[in-house]
């Protein structure tokens, strides 16, 4: 394993060599590579959802390459190296599992995990309970994390009725908003929808991903049933096909 990792590090060093490297790799920086890093992470998830382990192996390699690429650029800038990245996450995993790697006892649960992470944030000088939630996260995921952090301070609905009523309120405000305020009201509506999902213990990001997959599956089935003429059907005929596809899945 060490030999292959050393090989990968050497390959990246060669690609970034100022005199003998690849023009494309040399032209990259942290910002230009970041979108690829995000894309590769999503492709890992896609392989998992498709239960394609051969593809997962390859996608994990692509994601590892992103880590190596960033680490190499940082090393060139005198900031840190791949070894420092590995050491950092190893230290973090040990500190976040004191019941495994220290004399502490007990077990790990969500509350203890969050307490440990909160202590870490405090050590780095965090002032707000919301500090440390990455702005680049998918919007639904970030909304849920913001809400969970606020809930830890007691700022949360005591039951499911509260967020459900808020969702209805936000829908009404969107329907009544003028053009200048519709964008903001649409965001409030989506934020409220995440709160409803959280009240039921549902991960909003994963729920929407599943809904996307379901819609795509059903739409493709309608296209197949229409034998390539789906777009030419009127709305009533399209709705009839939609209902047939739904019934076939039940």
C-alpha positions, -999 to 999 in steps of 0.1 A, spaced: 0 0 0 28 24 9 45 17 -24 15 26 -44 9 58 -24 45 68 -29 41 61 -66 11 83 -68 29 111 -49 58 108 -73 35 109 -103 20 142 -91 54 157 -84 64 148 -119 33 163 -134 39 195 -115 76 197 -123 83 233 -136 105 221 -164 93 186 -173 57 186 -161 23 187 -178 12 221 -190 -24 215 -178 -14 204 -143 11 232 -139 -16 258 -148 -39 247 -120 -43 262 -85 -65 255 -55 -94 274 -69 -93 258 -104 -91 223 -90 -118 228 -63 -147 221 -88 -131 188 -98 -127 178 -61 -164 184 -55 -173 165 -87 -152 135 -78 -168 133 -43 -203 132 -60 -191 105 -84 -180 84 -54 -215 87 -39 -230 79 -73 -210 46 -75 -221 37 -40 -258 44 -48 -255 21 -79 -237 -6 -58 -209 -6 -85 -179 -16 -65 -156 -17 -95 -166 19 -103 -163 28 -66 -127 17 -65 -119 39 -95 -138 69 -82 -121 67 -48 -88 68 -67 -99 99 -85 -109 115 -52 -75 105 -37 -58 122 -66 -76 154 -57 -61 152 -22 -27 145 -36 -30 174 -61 -40 199 -34 -13 187 -11 13 189 -38 4 225 -46 5 234 -9 39 218 -5 52 238 -35 40 270 -17 57 259 16 24 255 34 21 218 41 26 184 25 6 152 21 22 138 53 8 167 72 -26 161 58 -25 125 69 -12 134 103 -39 160 108 -68 136 101 -51 109 121 -48 132 151 -84 144 146 -98 108 145 -80 99 177 -92 130 195 -128 124 183 -128 88 196 -115 92 232 -134 60 242 -112 41 217 -78 58 218 -76 70 254 -86 60 289 -121 74 286 -150 50 287 -185 50 274 -198 49 238 -201 74 210 -235 89 202 -246 120 183 -246 143 213 -211 133 224 -198 136 189 -212 172 186 -198 181 220 -163 170 209 -166 190 176 -179 220 196 -148 218 218 -126 217 187 -143 248 173 -139 266 206 -101 259 205 -99 275 171 -115 307 183 -150 301 171 -174 328 184 -207 316 170 -224 282 172 -227 285 134 -190 288 128 -173 261 108 -203 252 85 -188 253 50 -204 278 27 -197 255 -3 -220 227 10 -251 219 -10 -278 244 1 -302 218 16 -274 202 35 -261 235 48 -296 246 58 -300 214 79 -266 219 96 -274 255 104 -308 244 119 -292 216 139 -266 240 154 -293 265 163 -313 236 179 -284 227 201 -288 262 217 -325 256 221 -336 276 191 -360 251 176 -397 241 174 -409 219 202 -430 198 179 -437 190 142 -467 213 140 -445 244 143 -423 238 112 -453 225 93 -473 257 100 -442 278 91 -440 260 57 -476 269 49 -469 305 60 -439 307 37 -458 293 8 -485 319 13 -458 347 14 -443 335 -18 -477 334 -35 -483 370 -24 -448 384 -30 -441 409 -57 -414 402 -83 -387 420 -63 -392 397 -33 -401 363 -48 -364 351 -48 -361 357 -11 -395 342 -3 -386 311 -24 -355 307 -3 -375 310 29 -399 284 16 -371 259 9 -354 266 43 -388 259 60 -391 227 40 -358 215 54 -370 223 89 -401 201 83 -380 172 71 -356 176 101 -386 175 124 -394 140 111 -358 129 113 -353 129 76 -321 141 58 -334 167 34 -305 164 10 -308 126 7 -346 128 5 -344 153 -25 -318 131 -42 -342 102 -39 -370 123 -52 -349 134 -82 -340 98 -90 -377 88 -88 -388 116 -111 -361 107 -136 -370 70 -135 -407 78 -141 -401 104 -168 -378 80 -187 -406 53 -184 -431 78 -198 -408 86 -227 -404 49 -234 -441 42 -232 -448 71 -257 -422 56 -281 -404 88 -287 -435 110 -291 -439 121 -255 -433 158 -262 -460 158 -289 -487 147 -264 -510 172 -248 -508 177 -210 -538 154 -203 -522 125 -222 -489 131 -205 -507 130 -171 -524 98 -180 -490 82 -188 -476 96 -155 -504 79 -136 -498 46 -154 -461 47 -146 -468 54 -110 -493 26 -107 -468 2 -124 -443 10 -96 -468 4 -68 
